[in-house]
Amino acid sequence: MTANFRDHVHAFLAEAVLPRTEVDRFLDPEQPKWARFDPELGYLPHPSRVPDGVDESVSTYRYGPLGERLTIAYADRPCRVNTYGDSFTQCHQVSDGETWQEYLAAHLGEPVRNFGVGGYGVLQACRRLRREEAGAASAEHVVLNIYLDDHYRSLDAYRMLRVGRQWWERYQSLPTSMFHANPWEHVRFDATGALVDQPNPCPTGESLYHLCDPDFLMETFGDDLVVHLLVGRLTGRWDFLAGHRETAAALGLDLDLGGHDAGASSAEAFYDRCAFRASAVLVERTRRELASLGKRLLVLLSYPGGTVADACAGKPRPDEEFVRSLDDLGVEYVDSLAAHVADYRAFSLTPQEYRDRFYNGHYTPAGNHLFAFMVKPRFVRWLDPVPPAYAARTSPLSVHGEALA
C-alpha cells in the first residue's frame, strides 16, 4: 500500500472514531436500547420500543425465554421450526404479532420461532443458528433467511465503517439507542481460495472503547480488504488489488488493473465474488452440520425494495451467482424476488408504486403478510408431517380448542 493511499485510509478511519459516550450508552444496562453486547456475534436483540413503524408508529420488540422474538400464535404448542437471519427475519419496523413468522404460524396452526437479528450477515446468522440449535431451542426444521446485503456483511470486520457515520448517527438519534454494527467475527479467503474464519477484533465490552482511539482503528483496520475497497471507491485508487491477485485467481477471477475503469470493475467483481462465494460455503457448511444432527435446512431469499422494483422493471438480479450456487448444491430455497415479480404482474402500477405497497425501508405489516404467503407453499411441502392446517381437515375441535385425532 503506497504512502499516499495509506494517508487516505488514515483519513477515512479518523472519521469513524466513536465518542466514548456512545459506548457508555450501549454498555449501560439501565439505558433503553435495541441491542446488547455479545462477544461472538457483536450484539443480540434487547427488548425495546422504537419509533420506526409504518405511519410514524412505534414498534414494540419483545423476546421470549430462549431469546427469540416473542411467539404469539400457538405459543403453547411444541415448536419444530426456527428461523434465522437479519432484520428481514427479525422483521424490523413492525411490532410483535406483525412478523411474517406470526402470520405464517397463525395460518399453519403451529408456532414458528424468530431468531432474526437486524444487521446480521450470513456468517452471524449461521453462528447464532449453531448456538441455538445446540441448546434448548433446538428444532428439527431450520430456516436461514438471506437478504441481499447479508453476503457482504460476512466480510465486514466492523460494519459501521461500510454503512458510514451518517447512518450510524441517524440510529443513535432515536430515543431508544440502536448502537449496533460493532465489530464481530468475520471471514476472508486465503490465497488458495479457502474460507478462513477471523476473530472479533473487540471481543469484550471494555474493548469497544478501543473504537474511540484513531490509532487502534488504523492498526486494526488499516490493512482490511473492505476498508481498502471503500477508500478505493472514494479515491479511484485500486493499486491495492495487486496484493489480491492470487486469491482472486483461486476464486476464478483475473484482476485487470490497467486503468481507472478496469480497476473499479475488477474491485467490484472481486468483492462480489468473495461475498457470494462465502455465502455458498457457509450455507453448505451449515447444511452439513444440521444434517449430522438429523435436521433439515430451508433457505429463504429476501430483497430490498429497490431491488424488487428493479426486477419488476426487467433489470437483471444482482445475486445470480449465489442463486446458481444454491442450485448447484441442491439446497432447498424460496426465491422471493421471482415471487415479487410474479405478483407485480397482477397490478397496473409502476415498479416503484408496487414497491411502496409493501416497504417502509423494511417490510410493512402488509409486506410481511405477503412474504409469509410467498413462502407458505414450500413450508407445507417441507414440513413432515404437514402442518395442522393441512392435516386431518375434517377433525372436530375438542373442548380445549384442539383438533381431535
C-alpha positions in Angstrom: 0.0 0.0 0.0 1.5 3.3 -1.1 2.1 6.1 1.4 -0.5 8.3 -0.4 -3.1 5.6 -0.3 -2.4 4.9 3.4 -3.0 8.6 4.1 -6.4 8.2 2.5 -7.1 5.2 4.7 -6.0 7.1 7.8 -8.3 10.0 7.0 -11.2 7.5 6.3 -10.7 5.8 9.6 -10.3 9.0 11.5 -13.8 10.0 10.6 -15.1 6.7 12.1 -13.8 7.4 15.7 -16.6 7.0 18.2 -17.3 9.2 21.2 -17.0 7.3 24.5 -20.5 8.4 25.4 -21.9 6.2 22.6 -20.1 3.2 24.0 -21.2 4.2 27.6 -24.8 4.2 26.5 -24.6 0.9 24.8 -23.0 -0.9 27.8 -25.2 0.8 30.4 -27.8 -1.8 31.4 -30.1 1.0 32.6 -30.3 2.8 29.2 -33.1 2.0 26.8 -31.5 0.0 23.9 -32.4 -2.1 20.9 -29.3 -4.4 21.2 -26.9 -5.7 23.9 -23.3 -6.7 23.5 -22.3 -10.3 22.6 -18.6 -11.3 22.3 -19.1 -13.6 19.3 -21.9 -12.1 17.4 -21.2 -8.5 18.2 -24.7 -8.0 19.7 -28.0 -9.7 20.3 -31.5 -8.1 20.4 -32.8 -6.4 23.6 -36.5 -5.6 24.4 -37.3 -2.1 23.2 -39.9 0.3 21.7 -38.6 2.2 18.7 -40.4 4.9 16.7 -39.7 3.3 13.3 -43.0 1.8 12.3 -45.5 2.3 9.5 -47.4 5.6 9.6 -45.0 7.0 12.2 -46.0 4.4 14.7 -43.8 2.9 17.5 -42.7 -0.7 17.0 -42.6 -3.0 20.1 -39.8 -5.6 20.2 -40.2 -8.2 22.9 -38.3 -11.5 23.4 -39.1 -14.9 24.9 -37.2 -17.0 27.4 -35.0 -18.6 24.6 -34.0 -15.2 23.2 -36.5 -15.5 20.3 -38.7 -12.6 19.3 -42.0 -13.1 21.3 -44.0 -16.0 20.0 -47.7 -15.3 19.9 -49.6 -17.7 17.6 -49.8 -21.2 19.0 -47.2 -20.3 21.6 -48.5 -23.2 23.8 -47.7 -25.8 21.1 -44.4 -27.6 20.5 -42.2 -25.7 18.0 -40.4 -27.5 15.2 -39.4 -24.5 13.1 -36.7 -22.0 13.9 -35.8 -19.1 11.7 -32.5 -17.2 11.5 -31.3 -14.1 9.6 -31.1 -10.4 9.7 -33.7 -7.6 10.0 -35.9 -9.2 7.4 -36.1 -12.2 9.6 -36.4 -10.3 12.9 -39.0 -8.2 11.0 -37.6 -4.7 11.8 -40.0 -1.8 11.8 -43.1 -3.8 12.8 -44.4 -4.8 16.3 -44.7 -8.3 17.8 -47.5 -10.1 16.0 -46.9 -8.4 12.7 -43.9 -10.5 11.6 -44.1 -12.9 8.7 -43.4 -15.8 11.2 -46.5 -14.9 13.1 -48.7 -14.6 10.0 -47.3 -17.9 8.8 -47.8 -19.6 12.2 -51.4 -18.4 12.5 -52.1 -19.9 9.1 -50.3 -23.2 9.6 -51.6 -23.8 13.1 -48.2 -24.2 14.8 -45.5 -21.8 16.1 -42.6 -20.5 14.1 -39.7 -19.1 16.2 -37.9 -16.0 15.1 -34.2 -15.7 16.0 -33.5 -13.0 13.4 -31.3 -10.0 14.4 -31.2 -6.8 12.4 -27.8 -6.1 10.8 -26.6 -9.7 10.8 -24.8 -11.2 7.8 -24.9 -14.8 6.7 -22.0 -15.7 8.9 -23.5 -14.1 12.0 -26.9 -15.8 11.3 -25.2 -19.1 10.9 -23.2 -18.6 14.1 -26.4 -17.9 16.1 -28.1 -20.8 14.4 -25.3 -23.1 15.5 -25.5 -21.8 19.1 -29.3 -22.1 19.4 -29.6 -25.4 17.7 -27.2 -26.9 20.2 -29.4 -25.8 23.1 -32.9 -25.7 24.5 -34.3 -24.0 21.4 -33.3 -26.9 19.1 -35.8 -27.7 16.3 -36.0 -30.3 13.5 -36.6 -27.7 10.8 -34.3 -24.7 10.4 -34.8 -21.7 8.1 -31.9 -19.4 7.1 -33.3 -16.2 5.5 -30.7 -14.3 3.4 -31.1 -10.7 2.5 -29.1 -9.2 -0.4 -26.6 -7.2 1.8 -26.1 -10.2 4.1 -23.5 -11.6 1.7 -21.3 -8.6 2.2 -21.8 -8.3 6.0 -20.0 -11.7 6.4 -16.8 -9.9 5.1 -17.2 -6.9 7.4 -14.9 -6.8 10.4 -16.6 -3.6 11.6 -19.8 -2.9 9.6 -20.1 0.7 10.7 -17.1 1.5 8.5 -19.1 0.5 5.5 -22.5 2.0 6.4 -20.9 5.3 7.5 -21.3 7.8 10.2 -24.5 9.4 8.8 -26.3 6.0 9.0 -24.9 5.4 12.5 -25.8 8.9 13.8 -29.4 8.6 12.5 -29.9 5.4 14.5 -28.1 6.9 17.5 -30.5 9.9 17.4 -33.5 7.7 18.3 -34.8 7.7 21.9 -34.0 4.0 22.1 -30.3 3.6 21.3 -29.7 1.5 18.2 -26.0 1.1 18.7 -25.1 -2.0 16.6 -22.8 -2.8 13.7 -19.9 -3.0 16.1 -17.0 -5.5 15.3 -17.7 -9.2 15.2 -16.3 -12.4 13.8 -16.0 -12.4 10.0 -14.5 -14.3 7.1 -11.8 -13.9 4.4 -10.5 -16.1 1.6 -6.8 -17.0 1.6 -4.5 -17.3 -1.4 -5.7 -20.9 -2.0 -9.4 -19.9 -2.2 -10.2 -21.4 1.2 -12.6 -19.6 3.5 -10.9 -18.6 6.8 -12.8 -17.6 10.0 -11.5 -14.4 11.6 -11.9 -13.4 15.3 -13.8 -10.5 16.7 -11.3 -7.5 17.0 -13.3 -6.3 20.0 -14.4 -9.4 21.9 -15.3 -7.8 25.3 -17.5 -4.9 26.3 -14.4 -3.0 27.6 -12.6 -3.4 24.3 -15.3 -1.5 22.5 -13.7 1.7 23.9 -10.8 1.0 21.5 -13.2 2.2 18.8 -12.7 5.7 20.3 -9.0 5.5 19.6 -7.9 6.5 16.0 -4.6 4.7 16.4 -6.4 1.4 17.2 -8.6 1.8 14.2 -5.6 2.3 11.9 -3.7 -0.6 13.5 -6.6 -3.0 13.4 -8.4 -2.0 10.1 -5.8 -0.1 8.2 -5.0 -3.2 6.0 -8.5 -4.5 5.9 -9.8 -5.5 2.4 -13.2 -3.9 2.9 -11.7 -0.7 4.1 -9.4 -0.6 1.0 -12.4 -1.2 -1.2 -14.3 1.7 0.4 -11.3 4.0 0.2 -10.8 2.9 -3.4 -14.4 4.0 -4.2 -13.7 7.4 -2.7 -10.3 8.0 -4.4 -10.3 5.9 -7.6 -7.1 4.2 -6.4 -7.2 0.4 -7.0 -3.5 -0.5 -6.9 -4.0 -2.3 -3.6 -5.7 -5.1 -5.6 -2.3 -6.2 -6.8 -1.9 -7.9 -3.4 -5.0 -9.9 -4.0 -4.3 -11.4 -7.5 -3.5 -14.9 -6.1 -6.7 -15.0 -4.1 -8.8 -13.7 -7.0 -7.3 -16.3 -9.3 -8.1 -19.1 -6.8 -11.7 -17.8 -6.9 -11.7 -17.8 -10.7 -11.1 -14.1 -11.4 -8.4 -12.3 -13.3 -8.0 -8.8 -11.9 -7.4 -6.1 -14.5 -5.7 -3.0 -13.1 -4.9 -1.4 -16.5 -6.9 1.8 -15.8 -9.4 3.5 -13.5 -12.5 1.9 -15.0 -10.8 -1.5 -15.3 -9.6 -1.3 -11.7 -13.1 -0.2 -10.4 -14.7 -3.1 -12.3 -12.2 -5.6 -11.0 -12.6 -4.4 -7.4 -16.4 -4.7 -7.5 -16.2 -8.1 -9.2 -13.7 -9.4 -6.6 -15.9 -8.0 -3.8 -19.0 -9.7 -5.2 -17.2 -13.0 -5.8 -15.9 -13.1 -2.2 -19.3 -12.2 -0.8 -21.4 -14.7 -2.8 -18.8 -17.5 -2.6 -18.5 -17.0 1.2 -22.3 -17.4 1.5 -22.3 -20.5 -0.6 -19.6 -22.1 1.6 -21.4 -21.0 4.8 -24.7 -22.4 3.6 -23.2 -25.7 2.6 -21.3 -25.9 5.9 -24.4 -25.2 7.9 -26.5 -27.7 5.9 -23.9 -30.5 6.6 -23.9 -29.6 10.3 -27.6 -29.7 10.5 -27.9 -32.9 8.6 -25.5 -34.6 11.0 -28.0 -33.7 13.7 -31.0 -35.0 11.8 -32.2 -31.5 10.9 -33.4 -30.0 7.7 -32.4 -26.6 6.2 -34.5 -24.3 4.1 -33.1 -21.1 2.7 -35.3 -18.0 2.0 -34.1 -15.1 -0.1 -35.2 -11.6 0.8 -34.5 -8.3 -1.0 -34.6 -4.5 -0.5 -37.4 -2.6 -2.1 -35.2 -1.0 -4.7 -34.0 -4.4 -6.0 -37.7 -5.6 -6.1 -38.6 -2.5 -8.2 -35.7 -3.1 -10.5 -36.6 -6.7 -11.0 -40.2 -5.7 -11.8 -38.8 -3.3 -14.4 -37.0 -6.2 -16.0 -33.5 -5.5 -14.8 -31.2 -8.5 -14.0 -30.9 -9.7 -10.5 -27.6 -8.8 -8.7 -27.2 -12.2 -6.9 -27.4 -14.5 -9.9 -24.1 -16.1 -9.0 -25.4 -17.1 -5.5 -28.7 -18.5 -6.8 -26.7 -20.6 -9.2 -24.6 -21.9 -6.3 -27.8 -22.9 -4.4 -29.0 -24.8 -7.5 -25.6 -26.5 -7.9 -25.5 -27.5 -4.3 -29.1 -28.8 -4.3 -30.1 -26.5 -1.5 -33.8 -26.1 -0.9 -34.8 -22.4 -1.2 -37.6 -19.9 -1.8 -36.8 -17.0 -4.2 -39.0 -14.1 -3.1 -37.6 -11.9 -5.9 -39.1 -14.1 -8.5 -42.3 -14.3 -6.4 -42.5 -10.5 -6.2 -42.1 -10.2 -10.0 -44.9 -12.7 -10.5 -47.1 -10.8 -8.0 -46.3 -7.5 -9.6 -47.8 -8.7 -12.9 -51.2 -8.7 -11.3 -51.1 -4.9 -10.8 -51.4 -1.9 -13.0 -48.7 0.0 -11.2 -45.2 1.3 -11.8 -42.5 -0.8 -10.2 -41.9 1.9 -7.7 -45.6 2.1 -6.8 -45.7 -1.6 -6.3 -42.6 -1.4 -4.0 -44.2 1.3 -1.9 -47.2 -1.0 -1.2 -45.1 -3.3 0.9 -41.9 -1.5 2.0 -41.2 1.1 4.7 -37.4 0.6 4.5 -38.2 -3.0 5.6 -41.4 -4.8 5.0 -44.6 -3.2 6.4 -47.1 -5.5 8.1 -48.6 -5.9 4.6 -45.2 -6.8 3.2 -44.6 -9.4 5.9 -48.1 -10.9 5.2 -47.3 -11.1 1.5 -43.9 -12.7 2.3 -45.5 -15.3 4.6 -47.8 -16.5 1.8 -44.9 -16.4 -0.7 -43.0 -19.0 1.4 -46.1 -20.9 2.7 -46.4 -23.4 -0.1 -42.8 -24.5 0.4 -43.3 -24.8 4.2 -46.3 -27.0 3.6 -44.3 -29.4 1.4 -41.2 -29.2 3.5 -42.6 -29.9 7.0 -43.1 -33.6 7.8 -45.7 -34.3 8.9 -47.6 -31.5 7.2 -48.8 -28.6 9.4 -52.1 -28.9 11.3 -53.9 -26.6 8.9 -53.2 -29.1 6.1 -53.8 -32.3 8.0 -57.0 -34.0 9.4 -59.1 -31.5 7.6 -62.4 -32.9 8.9 -61.4 -33.4 12.6 -63.7 -31.6 15.1 -62.3 -29.4 17.9 -62.1 -30.6 21.4 -63.4 -28.5 24.3 -59.9 -27.2 24.6 -59.8 -25.9 21.1 -57.5 -28.6 19.6 -58.3 -30.9 16.7 -59.3 -34.4 17.7 -57.3 -37.2 16.1 
